[in-house]
Amino acid sequence: MAASTAPIVNRKTLSFSTLFSASIGVVVSQVTIASVLQGVGLGGWGFIIAMLLAFALALTNAMAYTEMALMMPEVTSLSSYAEAAIGNFPAILLVFAGYVTPVLFGVPGELILMNQVLAQSLPFSTPLYFWPSILIGIFVILNILGTDVFAKVQTALGCTVLAFLLITGVVALLGGTLGVGASPSLSVGGAAALSKDTITFGLVALAFWVFVGSEFVTPLVAEARNPNRDLPRAMLGGLFLILIAYLCFAIGSSFFVSRSALSQASAPHLNFAIAVYGPKARIWFSLLAVLASASLLNTVLAAVPRMIAGMANNGQVFPIFKYTHPRYKTPVIAILFVGALPLLGLAWSRGDANAILPLVIASSITWLLAYMLAQLSLLVLRYRHPRWHRPFRVPLFPLLPIAAIGGMAYVCLHAAPTPEMQPQIAQYTSVVLIVFSTLGALWVKFVMRKGLFEPVAPEDITHGSHIHS
């Protein structure tokens, strides 16, 4: 089989439903579901307010990415937006800190949770990394086969997990309202218990994890049938639906599981499901756990490798990442690289469930930094290229992007929900930023031989097809 480094061929095959499913593919994951319930346990109603604040920030990011993606629909890497605005170094840092780091940190947390649920549900035991390795292998193969396979699988996965959240949340809310919740001996307390010992600002970073990743759909714009219409609806509509589902799920949990149990359990979503549906829920919930993890993996393996392949075409990473399958035209090396990252994270964390929450918050911080760079890129592109064709425009410009940057900076500085977690979160975040900043700066300076903040002309990225005089 001859090697191929030809550009990825874009086929207009993806519908609105596929774009919508991709926009919610990351947030309908186990680690997100478990983090929400732990947040409710830690902060009560304060966490609900934190979710609303995080949702407002997420809307600004979705609009920024929508505008830039429709400005440059040919590009397949989110780094191209920053590259055209503020140079190669910020572009490299945006992708590796904001998207590669969560694969290294967040996805292992997801797989640890899946392993725990299966261990508690199946009548037989398996080696520690058996199920995560199987799942990663399956979805690496599926994504190498192309986005047609991805589209068929992702729609079913995303909708199934989202339906579970909505149904369980509504059932729990109705059950609590009608007085048919958990046994009073458990001292659950219901919604009234959410008013005690509330925390808000220290939990916004954790709440933000609920809404991260909707922009994973943007590298698929070139393969969408009607991107100008479908992308804004998919990203913004997906966030609204996610907010409703998680609000119902979070508040409903207060009627069936105590706050202390939610904050201390490593798999609180399993405890919630059993409390609502009974002991038999353990079996079917294990299937749901696999589907949720599959949804996350599927979205990550569809989007992040395309970002890296796009960076390789821009000379920002090793040229080998340009390799595409001769038949399916998918970025094979990039998919294999991204598929290996969760395995490294699993080995590094040793499968310890206690590390999940600090890792999720650290990943959320790096994602917030990537979003801040994206907002800055939007500001610069508007002022440097005012005549660029924009099928979608962020409203209240420039006030909204500036306010978003300020809000996200505040969240990053107040990300630790407890003083005990602060050193651990700071360590994870600083190590990642130092490593990627150093490598990115050296690559731009000595391999690309360009200035760190030297922007690339947008027409050199998109061949000038979207510049209007």
C-alpha positions as CSV (number, residue, x, y, z in Angstrom):
1,M,0.0,0.0,0.0
2,A,1.6,3.2,-1.1
3,A,1.9,6.1,1.3
4,S,-0.3,9.2,0.6
5,T,0.2,12.7,1.7
6,A,-2.5,14.2,-0.4
7,P,-5.0,16.6,1.2
8,I,-8.0,15.1,2.8
9,V,-10.9,15.0,0.2
10,N,-14.0,16.6,1.5
11,R,-17.3,15.1,0.5
12,K,-20.5,17.0,1.1
13,T,-22.3,14.1,3.0
14,L,-22.9,15.4,6.6
15,S,-26.5,16.5,7.5
16,F,-27.7,18.8,10.3
17,S,-28.4,15.8,12.6
18,T,-24.8,14.6,12.2
19,L,-23.4,18.1,13.0
20,F,-25.7,18.4,16.0
21,S,-24.6,15.0,17.3
22,A,-21.0,16.0,16.9
23,S,-21.6,19.2,18.8
24,I,-22.9,17.3,21.8
25,G,-20.6,14.3,21.4
26,V,-18.1,15.4,24.0
27,V,-20.5,16.7,26.6
28,V,-22.6,13.5,26.7
29,S,-19.8,11.5,28.3
30,Q,-19.5,9.7,31.6
31,V,-16.9,12.0,33.0
32,T,-19.2,15.0,32.3
33,I,-22.2,13.3,33.9
34,A,-20.2,12.3,37.0
35,S,-18.7,15.7,37.3
36,V,-22.1,17.4,37.3
37,L,-23.3,15.2,40.2
38,Q,-20.1,15.8,42.1
39,G,-20.5,19.5,41.5
40,V,-24.1,19.3,42.9
41,G,-22.7,17.5,46.0
42,L,-20.0,20.1,46.5
43,G,-22.0,23.3,45.8
44,G,-25.7,22.7,45.9
45,W,-27.7,25.5,44.3
46,G,-24.4,27.4,43.9
47,F,-23.4,24.8,41.3
48,I,-26.6,25.4,39.4
49,I,-25.7,29.1,39.2
50,A,-22.2,28.1,38.2
51,M,-23.7,26.0,35.3
52,L,-25.7,29.1,34.1
53,L,-22.5,31.2,34.2
54,A,-20.6,28.6,32.3
55,F,-23.4,28.3,29.8
56,A,-23.2,32.0,29.1
57,L,-19.5,31.7,28.4
58,A,-20.0,28.7,26.3
59,L,-22.5,30.6,24.1
60,T,-19.9,33.3,23.4
61,N,-17.4,30.6,22.4
62,A,-19.8,28.8,20.1
63,M,-20.6,32.0,18.3
64,A,-16.9,32.9,17.9
65,Y,-16.1,29.5,16.5
66,T,-19.1,29.6,14.2
67,E,-18.1,32.9,12.7
68,M,-14.5,31.8,12.1
69,A,-15.4,28.4,10.8
70,L,-17.8,29.8,8.2
71,M,-15.2,32.4,7.2
72,M,-12.7,29.7,6.4
73,P,-14.7,26.5,5.7
74,E,-11.9,24.8,3.8
75,V,-9.6,24.5,6.8
76,T,-9.7,21.4,9.0
77,S,-7.7,22.7,12.0
78,L,-8.9,25.1,14.6
79,S,-5.3,26.4,14.7
80,S,-5.9,28.1,11.3
81,Y,-8.0,30.8,12.9
82,A,-5.3,31.8,15.4
83,E,-2.7,31.4,12.7
84,A,-4.4,34.0,10.5
85,A,-4.9,36.4,13.4
86,I,-2.0,36.2,15.9
87,G,0.6,33.8,14.5
88,N,1.8,30.2,14.5
89,F,2.9,30.0,18.2
90,P,-0.6,30.9,19.6
91,A,-2.1,28.6,17.0
92,I,0.0,25.6,18.1
93,L,-0.6,26.4,21.8
94,L,-4.4,26.6,21.2
95,V,-4.7,23.1,19.7
96,F,-2.3,21.3,22.0
97,A,-3.2,23.0,25.2
98,G,-7.0,23.2,24.5
99,Y,-7.6,19.9,22.6
100,V,-4.7,17.5,22.9
101,T,-4.4,18.0,26.7
102,P,-8.1,17.0,27.4
103,V,-7.5,13.8,25.4
104,L,-4.6,13.1,27.6
105,F,-6.4,14.0,30.9
106,G,-10.1,13.9,30.4
107,V,-10.5,10.8,28.2
108,P,-8.6,8.6,30.7
109,G,-11.0,9.8,33.4
110,E,-13.9,8.7,31.2
111,L,-12.4,5.3,30.6
112,I,-11.7,4.9,34.4
113,L,-15.3,5.5,35.1
114,M,-16.4,3.1,32.4
115,N,-14.1,0.5,33.9
116,Q,-15.6,1.0,37.3
117,V,-19.2,0.7,36.2
118,L,-18.4,-2.5,34.3
119,A,-16.5,-3.9,37.2
120,Q,-19.5,-3.4,39.4
121,S,-22.0,-4.7,36.9
122,L,-20.4,-7.7,35.2
123,P,-20.2,-11.1,36.9
124,F,-16.6,-11.6,35.9
125,S,-13.4,-9.6,36.2
126,T,-11.0,-8.4,33.5
127,P,-7.5,-6.8,33.5
128,L,-7.4,-3.2,34.5
129,Y,-7.1,-1.7,31.0
130,F,-8.9,-4.4,29.0
131,W,-12.2,-2.6,28.2
132,P,-10.6,0.8,27.5
133,S,-8.1,-0.8,25.1
134,I,-10.9,-2.6,23.3
135,L,-13.0,0.5,23.0
136,I,-10.2,2.7,21.7
137,G,-9.2,0.0,19.2
138,I,-12.7,-0.2,17.8
139,F,-13.2,3.5,17.3
140,V,-9.7,4.0,15.9
141,I,-10.6,1.6,13.2
142,L,-14.1,3.1,12.6
143,N,-12.6,6.6,12.2
144,I,-9.9,5.4,9.8
145,L,-12.8,4.0,7.7
146,G,-14.1,7.5,7.2
147,T,-16.7,10.1,8.3
148,D,-19.5,8.1,6.7
149,V,-19.1,5.4,9.4
150,F,-18.6,8.1,12.0
151,A,-21.8,9.8,11.0
152,K,-23.9,6.7,11.3
153,V,-22.5,5.8,14.7
154,Q,-22.3,9.2,16.3
155,T,-25.9,10.2,15.8
156,A,-27.2,7.1,17.6
157,L,-24.7,7.5,20.4
158,G,-25.2,11.1,21.2
159,C,-29.0,10.9,21.1
160,T,-29.1,7.8,23.3
161,V,-27.1,9.3,26.1
162,L,-28.8,12.6,25.9
163,A,-32.2,10.9,26.1
164,F,-31.1,9.1,29.2
165,L,-30.1,12.4,30.9
166,L,-33.5,14.0,30.0
167,I,-35.6,11.0,31.0
168,T,-33.8,10.3,34.2
169,G,-33.9,14.0,35.2
170,V,-37.6,14.4,34.5
171,V,-38.4,11.1,36.3
172,A,-36.4,12.1,39.3
173,L,-38.0,15.6,39.4
174,L,-41.5,14.2,39.2
175,G,-40.7,11.5,41.7
176,G,-39.3,14.0,44.2
177,T,-42.2,16.3,43.7
178,L,-44.8,13.5,44.3
179,G,-42.9,12.2,47.3
180,V,-41.9,8.9,45.8
181,G,-38.1,9.5,45.9
182,A,-35.5,7.6,47.9
183,S,-36.2,6.2,51.3
184,P,-36.4,9.0,54.0
185,S,-33.9,7.0,56.1
186,L,-31.2,8.1,53.6
187,S,-31.7,11.7,54.7
188,V,-31.5,12.9,51.1
189,G,-33.1,16.2,51.8
190,G,-34.4,17.0,48.3
191,A,-34.1,20.4,46.8
192,A,-34.0,22.0,50.2
193,A,-30.6,20.4,50.9
194,L,-29.2,22.2,47.9
195,S,-29.5,25.5,49.8
196,K,-26.9,24.6,52.5
197,D,-23.2,25.3,52.2
198,T,-23.3,26.5,48.6
199,I,-20.3,27.2,46.4
200,T,-20.5,29.1,43.1
201,F,-17.4,30.8,41.7
202,G,-15.1,28.0,42.8
203,L,-17.1,25.5,40.7
204,V,-17.6,27.5,37.4
205,A,-14.5,25.8,35.9
206,L,-16.0,22.4,36.8
207,A,-19.4,23.4,35.5
208,F,-17.7,24.7,32.3
209,W,-16.7,21.1,31.5
210,V,-20.4,20.4,30.8
211,F,-20.3,22.7,27.8
212,V,-16.8,22.3,26.3
213,G,-16.2,20.7,23.0
214,S,-19.2,21.9,20.9
215,E,-16.6,23.4,18.5
216,F,-15.4,19.8,17.7
217,V,-18.0,20.0,14.9
218,T,-16.2,22.8,13.1
219,P,-13.5,20.7,11.3
220,L,-16.5,18.8,9.7
221,V,-17.8,22.0,8.1
222,A,-16.1,21.3,4.8
223,E,-18.1,18.0,4.6
224,A,-21.4,19.5,5.6
225,R,-24.2,19.8,3.0
226,N,-25.5,23.3,4.2
227,P,-22.9,24.6,6.7
228,N,-24.1,28.3,6.7
229,R,-27.6,27.2,8.0
230,D,-26.7,24.0,9.9
231,L,-23.6,25.0,11.9
232,P,-25.0,27.8,14.0
233,R,-28.2,25.7,14.7
234,A,-26.1,22.7,15.6
235,M,-23.7,24.5,18.0
236,L,-26.2,26.9,19.7
237,G,-29.1,24.4,19.7
238,G,-26.9,21.7,21.1
239,L,-25.8,23.9,24.0
240,F,-29.4,24.8,24.9
241,L,-30.5,21.2,24.9
242,I,-27.4,20.2,27.0
243,L,-28.3,22.9,29.5
244,I,-31.9,21.7,29.9
245,A,-30.9,18.1,30.2
246,Y,-28.1,18.6,32.8
247,L,-30.3,21.0,34.8
248,C,-33.0,18.4,35.1
249,F,-30.5,15.7,35.8
250,A,-28.6,17.7,38.5
251,I,-31.6,19.0,40.4
252,G,-33.4,15.7,40.2
253,S,-30.4,13.9,41.8
254,S,-31.1,15.9,45.0
255,F,-34.3,13.9,45.6
256,F,-32.6,10.5,45.4
257,V,-29.0,10.7,46.5
258,S,-27.6,12.8,49.4
259,R,-25.1,15.6,48.6
260,S,-22.4,13.9,50.6
261,A,-22.9,10.7,48.6
262,L,-22.7,12.6,45.3
263,S,-19.5,14.5,46.2
264,Q,-17.7,11.4,47.6
265,A,-18.7,8.7,45.2
266,S,-16.3,7.9,42.3
267,A,-19.3,6.9,40.1
268,P,-22.3,9.0,41.4
269,H,-24.2,8.6,38.2
270,L,-24.4,4.8,38.8
271,N,-25.7,5.4,42.3
272,F,-28.3,7.9,40.9
273,A,-29.5,5.4,38.3
274,I,-29.9,2.6,40.8
275,A,-31.8,4.9,43.2
276,V,-34.2,6.0,40.5
277,Y,-34.7,2.7,38.6
278,G,-33.8,0.0,41.1
279,P,-31.0,-2.6,41.3
280,K,-31.7,-3.9,37.8
281,A,-30.5,-0.6,36.4
282,R,-27.0,-1.8,37.1
283,I,-27.0,-4.0,34.0
284,W,-28.4,-1.7,31.4
285,F,-26.5,1.3,32.9
286,S,-23.3,-0.6,32.1
287,L,-24.3,-0.6,28.5
288,L,-25.1,3.1,28.7
289,A,-21.7,3.7,30.3
290,V,-20.0,2.1,27.3
291,L,-22.2,4.2,24.9
292,A,-21.3,7.4,26.7
293,S,-17.6,6.6,26.5
294,A,-18.0,5.6,22.9
295,S,-19.6,8.9,22.1
296,L,-16.7,10.8,23.6
297,L,-14.1,8.7,21.9
298,N,-15.9,8.9,18.6
299,T,-16.1,12.7,18.6
300,V,-12.5,13.1,19.7
301,L,-11.1,10.7,17.1
302,A,-13.2,12.4,14.4
303,A,-12.1,16.0,15.2
304,V,-8.7,16.2,16.9
305,P,-6.8,14.2,14.3
306,R,-8.2,16.5,11.6
307,M,-6.9,19.5,13.6
308,I,-3.4,17.9,13.8
309,A,-3.5,16.9,10.1
310,G,-4.4,20.5,9.2
311,M,-1.5,21.7,11.3
312,A,0.8,19.4,9.5
313,N,-0.3,20.9,6.2
314,N,0.6,24.3,7.7
315,G,4.0,23.1,8.8
316,Q,3.2,23.4,12.5
317,V,3.8,19.8,13.4
318,F,5.7,16.8,11.9
319,P,4.9,16.2,8.2
320,I,4.1,12.5,8.9
321,F,0.8,13.7,10.3
322,K,-0.2,14.6,6.8
323,Y,-0.4,10.9,5.8
324,T,-3.9,10.0,4.6
325,H,-5.4,6.6,3.8
326,P,-5.2,6.1,0.0
327,R,-8.8,4.9,-0.2
328,Y,-10.7,6.6,2.7
329,K,-8.7,9.8,2.7
330,T,-8.6,9.9,6.5
331,P,-5.6,11.2,8.6
332,V,-4.4,7.7,9.7
333,I,-1.2,8.7,11.6
334,A,-3.0,11.5,13.4
335,I,-5.8,9.1,14.4
336,L,-3.4,6.6,15.7
337,F,-1.5,9.3,17.6
338,V,-4.7,10.6,19.3
339,G,-5.9,7.1,20.0
340,A,-2.7,6.4,21.9
341,L,-3.0,9.5,24.2
342,P,-5.7,8.1,26.5
343,L,-3.7,4.9,26.9
344,L,-0.7,7.0,28.1
345,G,-3.0,8.9,30.4
346,L,-4.4,5.7,31.9
347,A,-0.9,4.4,32.5
348,W,0.2,7.7,34.1
349,S,-2.9,7.9,36.4
350,R,-2.7,4.1,37.2
351,G,-6.5,4.0,36.9
352,D,-6.9,6.0,40.2
353,A,-10.5,7.4,40.5
354,N,-9.4,10.0,43.0
355,A,-7.5,11.8,40.3
356,I,-10.5,12.3,38.0
357,L,-11.9,15.6,39.5
358,P,-8.5,17.5,39.6
359,L,-7.7,16.3,36.1
360,V,-11.1,17.4,34.7
361,I,-10.7,20.9,36.3
362,A,-7.1,21.2,34.9
363,S,-8.3,20.1,31.5
364,S,-11.1,22.7,31.8
365,I,-8.6,25.4,32.5
366,T,-6.5,24.6,29.5
367,W,-9.6,24.5,27.4
368,L,-10.6,27.9,28.7
369,L,-7.2,29.3,27.7
370,A,-7.8,27.9,24.2
371,Y,-11.1,29.7,24.1
372,M,-9.5,32.9,25.2
373,L,-7.1,32.6,22.3
374,A,-10.0,32.0,20.0
375,Q,-11.8,35.1,21.2
376,L,-8.7,37.1,20.7
377,S,-8.3,35.7,17.2
378,L,-11.9,36.8,16.4
379,L,-11.2,40.3,17.6
380,V,-8.0,40.6,15.5
381,L,-9.6,39.1,12.4
382,R,-12.5,41.5,12.5
383,Y,-10.2,44.5,12.7
384,R,-7.5,43.3,10.3
385,H,-9.9,41.8,7.7
386,P,-13.2,43.7,7.9
387,R,-14.2,42.8,4.3
388,W,-13.9,39.1,4.8
389,H,-17.2,37.3,4.0
390,R,-18.9,36.3,7.2
391,P,-22.1,34.2,6.8
392,F,-22.5,34.5,10.7
393,R,-21.4,37.4,12.8
394,V,-21.0,37.5,16.6
395,P,-23.4,40.1,18.0
396,L,-22.4,43.0,20.3
397,F,-18.9,43.1,18.9
398,P,-16.4,43.9,20.4
399,L,-18.0,44.0,23.8
400,L,-19.1,40.3,23.9
401,P,-15.6,38.8,23.0
402,I,-13.9,41.2,25.5
403,A,-16.4,40.3,28.2
404,A,-15.9,36.6,27.5
405,I,-12.1,36.8,27.8
406,G,-12.4,38.6,31.1
407,G,-14.9,36.1,32.4
408,M,-12.9,33.1,31.4
409,A,-9.7,34.6,32.9
410,Y,-11.5,35.1,36.2
411,V,-12.8,31.5,36.2
412,C,-9.2,30.2,35.6
413,L,-7.9,32.1,38.6
414,H,-10.7,30.8,40.8
415,A,-10.9,27.2,39.5
416,A,-10.2,25.1,42.6
417,P,-13.5,24.1,44.4
418,T,-11.5,23.3,47.6
419,P,-8.1,24.6,48.9
420,E,-6.9,21.0,49.0
421,M,-7.2,20.6,45.2
422,Q,-5.5,23.9,44.4
423,P,-1.9,22.7,44.4
424,Q,-2.8,19.6,42.3
425,I,-4.7,21.5,39.7
426,A,-2.0,24.1,39.5
427,Q,0.6,21.4,39.0
428,Y,-1.3,19.7,36.2
429,T,-2.0,23.0,34.4
430,S,1.4,24.5,34.7
431,V,3.3,21.4,33.5
432,V,1.1,21.1,30.4
433,L,1.4,24.8,29.6
434,I,5.2,24.9,30.1
435,V,5.8,21.8,28.0
436,F,3.6,22.8,25.1
437,S,4.7,26.5,25.2
438,T,8.4,25.5,25.1
439,L,8.0,23.0,22.3
440,G,5.7,25.3,20.3
441,A,8.1,28.2,20.6
442,L,11.1,26.1,19.6
443,W,9.3,24.6,16.6
444,V,8.1,28.0,15.3
445,K,11.5,29.6,15.8
446,F,13.9,26.9,14.6
447,V,11.8,24.6,12.3
448,M,9.3,27.0,10.7
449,R,11.8,29.9,11.0
450,K,9.1,32.4,11.6
451,G,8.2,35.0,14.2
452,L,6.2,33.6,17.2
453,F,3.4,36.1,16.6
454,E,3.7,36.7,12.9
455,P,0.3,36.2,11.3
456,V,-0.3,34.3,8.1
457,A,-2.3,36.0,5.4
458,P,-5.8,34.5,5.4
459,E,-5.7,34.1,1.6
460,D,-2.7,31.8,2.0
461,I,-4.9,29.6,4.2
462,T,-8.1,29.6,2.2
463,H,-6.8,30.5,-1.3
464,G,-8.7,33.8,-1.1
465,S,-12.0,32.3,-2.1
466,H,-14.0,34.1,0.7
467,I,-12.6,37.6,0.5
468,H,-15.1,40.2,-0.6
469,S,-14.1,43.7,-1.6
